[in-house]
Amino acid sequence: MSVSRPAVHPVEAPPLTDAAENPPRVRMKDIQGMPGTPGGLALRLAQFVSAVTALGVMVAYTDFTSVTAFSYLVAAAVLQSLWSISLAFIDIYALLVKRSVRNPRALSLFTIGDGITSTLMFAAACASAGITVLIGNDLEACHRRQYCATFETATAMAFISWFAICPSFLLNFWSLASR
């Protein structure tokens, strides 16, 4: 049986490398738009303002519950506004104490929450846009009703909210995936 023994074949330590050739690994810098950055706070506030505007415009129309898509838009806007303002508070706290949000569990929660709320908001905006086109173009009921501008404004604000959610989700997902 020919087995190699350490006394017979000693293992040498790997050669020391020069720090200039192989610099130590550094963590990724905070990119604006990630949680805990001023860009992230701006995105959260844009999400909140546009979701609250969509909600307010739709609730001003008293008979929005008669159309399921508009009720869905209101529910998605409520959820989006609550999610965005809570994460805006976390961003404000992180900026005040000058800390970045790097906890993997927190990033996972932010990523999942942004993914869910962005999907709901996009679906609500698309459904509302479909009903708005149906009422305005296909049924030609806008000349009889003055609510088409209300529907269009709420739908546009829902899409703007979704456009503000997408960078947050993608940056959170990228930060989580690059760990």
PEJOTA-V19222 format. One record per residue. N is the residue number from 0. RES is the residue in one small letter. OMEGA is omega in whole degrees, 0 to 359 (* if undefined). Layout:
n:N res:RES omega:OMEGA
n:N res:RES omega:OMEGA
//
This chain:
n:0 res:m omega:181
n:1 res:s omega:179
n:2 res:v omega:181
n:3 res:s omega:179
n:4 res:r omega:181
n:5 res:p omega:180
n:6 res:a omega:181
n:7 res:v omega:181
n:8 res:h omega:181
n:9 res:p omega:179
n:10 res:v omega:180
n:11 res:e omega:176
n:12 res:a omega:179
n:13 res:p omega:181
n:14 res:p omega:177
n:15 res:l omega:180
n:16 res:t omega:178
n:17 res:d omega:181
n:18 res:a omega:179
n:19 res:a omega:179
n:20 res:e omega:182
n:21 res:n omega:180
n:22 res:p omega:179
n:23 res:p omega:180
n:24 res:r omega:178
n:25 res:v omega:179
n:26 res:r omega:179
n:27 res:m omega:178
n:28 res:k omega:177
n:29 res:d omega:177
n:30 res:i omega:180
n:31 res:q omega:183
n:32 res:g omega:176
n:33 res:m omega:178
n:34 res:p omega:179
n:35 res:g omega:178
n:36 res:t omega:177
n:37 res:p omega:176
n:38 res:g omega:176
n:39 res:g omega:177
n:40 res:l omega:178
n:41 res:a omega:177
n:42 res:l omega:179
n:43 res:r omega:180
n:44 res:l omega:176
n:45 res:a omega:177
n:46 res:q omega:183
n:47 res:f omega:183
n:48 res:v omega:181
n:49 res:s omega:177
n:50 res:a omega:179
n:51 res:v omega:177
n:52 res:t omega:177
n:53 res:a omega:179
n:54 res:l omega:181
n:55 res:g omega:180
n:56 res:v omega:182
n:57 res:m omega:180
n:58 res:v omega:177
n:59 res:a omega:174
n:60 res:y omega:191
n:61 res:t omega:185
n:62 res:d omega:182
n:63 res:f omega:182
n:64 res:t omega:180
n:65 res:s omega:179
n:66 res:v omega:184
n:67 res:t omega:181
n:68 res:a omega:180
n:69 res:f omega:175
n:70 res:s omega:177
n:71 res:y omega:177
n:72 res:l omega:179
n:73 res:v omega:179
n:74 res:a omega:179
n:75 res:a omega:179
n:76 res:a omega:176
n:77 res:v omega:179
n:78 res:l omega:180
n:79 res:q omega:181
n:80 res:s omega:178
n:81 res:l omega:179
n:82 res:w omega:184
n:83 res:s omega:182
n:84 res:i omega:178
n:85 res:s omega:177
n:86 res:l omega:174
n:87 res:a omega:177
n:88 res:f omega:177
n:89 res:i omega:178
n:90 res:d omega:179
n:91 res:i omega:179
n:92 res:y omega:180
n:93 res:a omega:178
n:94 res:l omega:181
n:95 res:l omega:180
n:96 res:v omega:177
n:97 res:k omega:177
n:98 res:r omega:174
n:99 res:s omega:179
n:100 res:v omega:183
n:101 res:r omega:182
n:102 res:n omega:182
n:103 res:p omega:179
n:104 res:r omega:178
n:105 res:a omega:178
n:106 res:l omega:176
n:107 res:s omega:179
n:108 res:l omega:179
n:109 res:f omega:182
n:110 res:t omega:179
n:111 res:i omega:179
n:112 res:g omega:178
n:113 res:d omega:178
n:114 res:g omega:180
n:115 res:i omega:183
n:116 res:t omega:178
n:117 res:s omega:178
n:118 res:t omega:179
n:119 res:l omega:182
n:120 res:m omega:178
n:121 res:f omega:179
n:122 res:a omega:179
n:123 res:a omega:179
n:124 res:a omega:179
n:125 res:c omega:179
n:126 res:a omega:179
n:127 res:s omega:177
n:128 res:a omega:178
n:129 res:g omega:179
n:130 res:i omega:179
n:131 res:t omega:177
n:132 res:v omega:179
n:133 res:l omega:182
n:134 res:i omega:186
n:135 res:g omega:187
n:136 res:n omega:187
n:137 res:d omega:180
n:138 res:l omega:182
n:139 res:e omega:182
n:140 res:a omega:182
n:141 res:c omega:179
n:142 res:h omega:177
n:143 res:r omega:180
n:144 res:r omega:178
n:145 res:q omega:185
n:146 res:y omega:183
n:147 res:c omega:178
n:148 res:a omega:177
n:149 res:t omega:179
n:150 res:f omega:181
n:151 res:e omega:179
n:152 res:t omega:179
n:153 res:a omega:179
n:154 res:t omega:179
n:155 res:a omega:179
n:156 res:m omega:176
n:157 res:a omega:177
n:158 res:f omega:177
n:159 res:i omega:176
n:160 res:s omega:178
n:161 res:w omega:178
n:162 res:f omega:178
n:163 res:a omega:179
n:164 res:i omega:185
n:165 res:c omega:178
n:166 res:p omega:178
n:167 res:s omega:179
n:168 res:f omega:183
n:169 res:l omega:179
n:170 res:l omega:176
n:171 res:n omega:180
n:172 res:f omega:179
n:173 res:w omega:179
n:174 res:s omega:179
n:175 res:l omega:182
n:176 res:a omega:183
n:177 res:s omega:179
n:178 res:r omega:*
//
